[in-house]
Structure formats: C-alpha cells, structure tokens
Amino acid sequence: MLFNRQKGLVSIVITCYNVASFIEECLDGIFDQSYENIEVIIIDDFSNDPTKRKIKKWIKKNNPSFPIDLITLPRNVGFAGAINIGYILSKGEYIAVHDADDISHKDRIQKQVKFLEEKPEVGLVGTTYAAFQNGNIEEQQIATWIRYGEDIKKTYGKGGHCVCHGTIMFRGEIFDRIGGPTRRIKGAEDYEFIANCINAGIEISNIPEVLYYYRAHPNQRSRQFYSRGEKKDV
C-alpha cells in the first residue's frame, strides 16, 4: 500500500555538505516562492563547516510560515544516501529537488505544480535554468543541453542526459513505487534516477522557461566528476 501523501503539498528536499557560503541565499529563494503549500526537508550530510549553524540562524531570523525539518546525519553518507532520507521523510503529493548552492525563481514551484496538475500523464518535470558565476546572478548563461518533448526519451535512449536534476519536481508516488537514486553510479546518481523513471514508463517533461539559477563555483559537487565542471553550466 502506497504512502498517503498530502494533496497539494510540495516537499522540497535539499541535501547539504559544506555549503555555509550559499545556503542562506538558497533558502531566501524558497522563502519567496509564490506557491505557499510547501515543506522543506534539509539533510545535512555531516558538514564540517558552519552550514548547520547558518541554517538555524536563517530559520530564527525569518520564522517562515512553512515547516522546515533539519536532519543532521551522524556521518557522511553521500548524495544518494542523503537525498533518499529526504524523500523518505517527505509527505507531499509532489517532491521538488533543490541543490543547496542554487536559487529558484519565485514562481518555480507554482509553475511546476500547475504543469503537473494540467498534465496528469506526466510524472516528472524539470525546467530550463541559467548558470551564473562569482555570485553575480545578473550575469547568466542559459543552458543549451536541456531537451523537450519526445527528444527527452530519445536522448536518454542514446545514453545522453538532458534534465537538470536540481530543477525536477515529481509525483511522490513515483518514489513510493520505484525508489530514489542508488549508490551504484557515484557522480551519476541523477542520470540513473531519470533513466529508471523512463524505464518504468514514467513520462518526463521540461518547462522551456528559466525557473532555476545554477551557481558555478570551485567547490561544486559536479566538478569532482566532470573535468570542465559543465554538467549543468552550458
């Protein structure tokens, strides 16, 4: 029997590891969302910088109307382990992913919920994004590798990747049914999750609008696995 999820609620899952410099700006973007029926689940993957303290400070300062659960792990379990904990704790009809060093457009959640409500055949939807560097969000480079419609399935069928993981929102019942990312492919957990969704017959879409801002910086996780750090930048 599947978990009884709360209709209309969006569970925003954020995994954190040493992002003290960026997490407050990330939370500011969530605080400004035009869609109000949300919960935020933050999984701190045993950070050894002030990330946890910055999050607690932000919560105390802003006193958000939506619930925020901060889970601090007793050891570092890696991206797949941390995000699955967030998914397990989620109660929403929809689950939205958010990278801790990035920023969402104020209408991101609202537009993704509207998209899924209007297209019941779609199980997961991402968006176009723009990358920015050196903290200057005004200087953006719109991604060119995102694909749309039938091209999404064709791209993954050829072993390609065309959905930005940080932008995705999916129906919670998908996680209840097929689970989340695994640890089998370190550095490509996001690719594996999308591929698993496609293999399970789940329809995937991307909204052709910039609703997410990806911060390029030297410590970002993707630079550990992609030589030019361009996983989402171009």
C-alpha positions as CSV (number, residue, x, y, z in Angstrom):
1,M,0.0,0.0,0.0
2,L,1.4,3.4,-1.0
3,F,2.0,6.2,1.5
4,N,-0.9,8.5,1.9
5,R,0.5,11.8,0.7
6,Q,-0.9,15.2,1.4
7,K,-2.7,16.6,-1.6
8,G,-1.2,19.8,-3.0
9,L,1.8,19.8,-0.6
10,V,5.2,20.1,-2.2
11,S,8.1,18.6,-0.2
12,I,11.3,20.5,-1.2
13,V,14.3,18.3,-0.4
14,I,17.7,19.9,0.0
15,T,20.9,18.0,0.6
16,C,23.8,19.9,2.2
17,Y,27.5,19.3,2.5
18,N,29.8,22.3,3.4
19,V,27.6,25.0,1.8
20,A,27.7,27.6,4.5
21,S,28.5,30.3,2.0
22,F,25.4,29.7,-0.1
23,I,22.6,28.1,1.9
24,E,21.0,31.3,3.2
25,E,20.6,32.6,-0.3
26,C,19.1,29.3,-1.4
27,L,16.6,29.5,1.5
28,D,15.8,33.1,0.6
29,G,14.7,31.9,-2.8
30,I,12.4,29.3,-1.2
31,F,11.0,31.8,1.3
32,D,10.0,34.0,-1.7
33,Q,8.1,31.3,-3.5
34,S,4.6,32.3,-4.8
35,Y,3.4,28.8,-4.0
36,E,2.8,28.6,-0.3
37,N,1.8,24.9,0.4
38,I,5.3,23.6,1.0
39,E,7.5,21.9,3.5
40,V,11.3,22.0,3.4
41,I,13.4,19.0,4.3
42,I,17.1,19.7,4.7
43,I,19.6,16.8,5.1
44,D,23.0,18.0,6.3
45,D,25.4,15.2,5.2
46,F,27.8,15.7,8.2
47,S,29.1,19.1,7.1
48,N,32.3,20.2,8.8
49,D,31.8,23.9,8.2
50,P,29.1,26.3,9.7
51,T,26.3,25.0,7.4
52,K,24.1,23.8,10.2
53,R,24.6,27.0,12.2
54,K,23.8,29.1,9.2
55,I,20.5,27.2,8.6
56,K,19.4,27.5,12.2
57,K,20.3,31.3,12.1
58,W,18.2,31.7,9.0
59,I,15.2,29.9,10.5
60,K,15.3,32.0,13.6
61,K,15.6,35.3,11.6
62,N,12.9,34.6,9.1
63,N,10.4,32.5,11.1
64,P,9.0,31.0,7.9
65,S,5.3,30.1,7.7
66,F,6.2,26.7,6.2
67,P,7.7,23.9,8.2
68,I,11.5,23.2,7.9
69,D,13.0,20.0,9.1
70,L,16.8,20.0,9.5
71,I,18.2,16.5,9.8
72,T,21.9,16.3,10.7
73,L,23.4,12.9,9.7
74,P,25.9,11.3,12.2
75,R,28.3,10.5,9.3
76,N,28.7,11.4,5.7
77,V,26.6,9.0,3.5
78,G,27.0,10.7,0.2
79,F,24.5,12.3,-2.2
80,A,22.3,9.3,-2.9
81,G,22.0,8.3,0.7
82,A,21.2,11.8,1.9
83,I,18.6,12.6,-0.7
84,N,16.8,9.3,-0.2
85,I,16.5,10.1,3.5
86,G,14.8,13.4,2.5
87,Y,12.5,11.5,0.1
88,I,11.5,9.0,2.9
89,L,10.6,11.9,5.2
90,S,8.6,13.8,2.6
91,K,4.8,14.0,3.0
92,G,3.9,15.9,-0.1
93,E,1.9,14.9,-3.2
94,Y,4.9,16.4,-5.0
95,I,8.6,16.2,-4.3
96,A,10.9,19.0,-5.6
97,V,14.7,18.7,-5.6
98,H,16.8,21.8,-4.8
99,D,20.6,22.0,-4.7
100,A,21.8,23.9,-1.6
101,D,24.1,26.3,-3.6
102,D,21.5,27.2,-6.2
103,I,18.5,29.6,-6.3
104,S,14.9,29.1,-7.6
105,H,12.8,31.6,-9.4
106,K,10.0,32.8,-7.2
107,D,7.4,31.1,-9.5
108,R,9.3,27.8,-10.0
109,I,7.2,25.7,-7.6
110,Q,3.9,27.2,-8.7
111,K,4.5,26.7,-12.4
112,Q,5.7,23.1,-11.9
113,V,2.6,22.2,-9.8
114,K,0.4,23.8,-12.4
115,F,2.1,21.8,-15.1
116,L,1.7,18.5,-13.3
117,E,-2.0,19.3,-12.4
118,E,-2.8,20.1,-16.1
119,K,-0.8,17.1,-17.5
120,P,-1.7,14.1,-15.3
121,E,0.1,11.8,-17.8
122,V,3.5,13.4,-16.8
123,G,5.2,12.1,-13.7
124,L,8.3,14.3,-13.5
125,V,9.0,17.8,-14.8
126,G,12.2,19.8,-14.9
127,T,12.9,23.3,-16.2
128,T,15.4,25.3,-18.1
129,Y,18.0,27.0,-16.0
130,A,20.6,29.7,-16.2
131,A,24.1,29.4,-14.8
132,F,25.9,32.3,-13.0
133,Q,29.4,32.7,-11.6
134,N,31.1,34.5,-8.8
135,G,27.8,35.2,-7.0
136,N,26.7,37.6,-9.8
137,I,23.2,36.3,-10.6
138,E,22.7,39.2,-13.1
139,E,25.3,37.7,-15.5
140,Q,23.6,34.5,-16.6
141,Q,24.3,31.8,-19.3
142,I,21.2,29.9,-20.3
143,A,21.7,26.1,-20.6
144,T,21.7,24.7,-24.1
145,W,21.7,21.0,-23.3
146,I,18.1,20.7,-21.9
147,R,15.7,18.9,-24.2
148,Y,12.0,18.8,-24.5
149,G,9.1,16.6,-25.5
150,E,10.0,13.3,-27.3
151,D,13.6,14.4,-27.5
152,I,14.0,13.6,-23.8
153,K,13.3,9.9,-24.1
154,K,15.4,9.7,-27.3
155,T,18.4,11.4,-25.6
156,Y,18.4,9.0,-22.6
157,G,17.9,6.1,-25.0
158,K,21.2,7.1,-26.6
159,G,22.9,7.3,-23.2
160,G,22.6,11.1,-23.0
161,H,21.4,13.4,-20.3
162,C,19.0,16.4,-20.8
163,V,17.2,17.0,-17.5
164,C,18.8,19.2,-14.8
165,H,18.4,17.3,-11.5
166,G,18.2,20.4,-9.3
167,T,15.2,21.6,-11.2
168,I,13.0,18.5,-11.0
169,M,9.6,18.0,-9.4
170,F,7.9,14.7,-9.4
171,R,4.9,13.0,-8.0
172,G,5.6,11.5,-4.6
173,E,4.0,8.2,-5.6
174,I,6.9,7.7,-8.0
175,F,9.4,7.4,-5.1
176,D,7.0,5.2,-3.2
177,R,6.8,2.9,-6.3
178,I,10.4,2.8,-7.7
179,G,12.6,4.4,-5.0
180,G,15.2,7.1,-5.5
181,P,18.8,7.2,-6.7
182,T,21.2,4.4,-5.7
183,R,24.9,4.4,-4.9
184,R,25.8,2.2,-7.8
185,I,27.0,5.0,-10.0
186,K,28.8,7.7,-8.0
187,G,28.6,11.0,-9.7
188,A,25.7,10.0,-12.0
189,E,23.0,9.3,-9.5
190,D,20.8,12.0,-11.1
191,Y,21.2,10.4,-14.5
192,E,20.4,6.9,-13.1
193,F,17.2,8.2,-11.4
194,I,15.9,9.8,-14.6
195,A,16.7,6.7,-16.6
196,N,15.0,4.5,-14.1
197,C,11.9,6.7,-14.3
198,I,11.9,6.3,-18.1
199,N,12.4,2.6,-17.9
200,A,9.4,2.4,-15.5
201,G,7.2,4.1,-18.2
202,I,7.0,7.4,-16.5
203,E,6.6,10.4,-18.8
204,I,9.1,13.2,-18.3
205,S,9.0,16.8,-19.4
206,N,10.9,20.1,-19.1
207,I,9.4,23.5,-18.9
208,P,11.1,25.7,-21.5
209,E,11.5,28.6,-19.2
210,V,14.3,29.7,-16.9
211,L,13.0,28.9,-13.4
212,Y,16.2,27.9,-11.7
213,Y,19.6,29.6,-11.3
214,Y,22.7,27.3,-11.1
215,R,25.7,28.7,-9.2
216,A,29.1,27.7,-10.8
217,H,31.8,27.7,-8.2
218,P,35.1,25.8,-7.5
219,N,33.6,23.6,-4.7
220,Q,30.5,22.4,-6.5
221,R,29.9,18.6,-6.5
222,S,29.8,18.2,-10.3
223,R,33.4,19.3,-10.6
224,Q,34.5,16.1,-8.9
225,F,33.1,14.1,-11.8
226,Y,33.2,16.4,-14.9
227,S,36.6,17.8,-15.9
228,R,35.2,21.1,-17.1
229,G,32.6,21.4,-14.4
230,E,30.0,21.9,-17.2
231,K,27.5,19.3,-16.1
232,K,24.8,21.9,-15.9
233,D,26.6,25.1,-17.0
234,V,26.1,25.1,-20.8
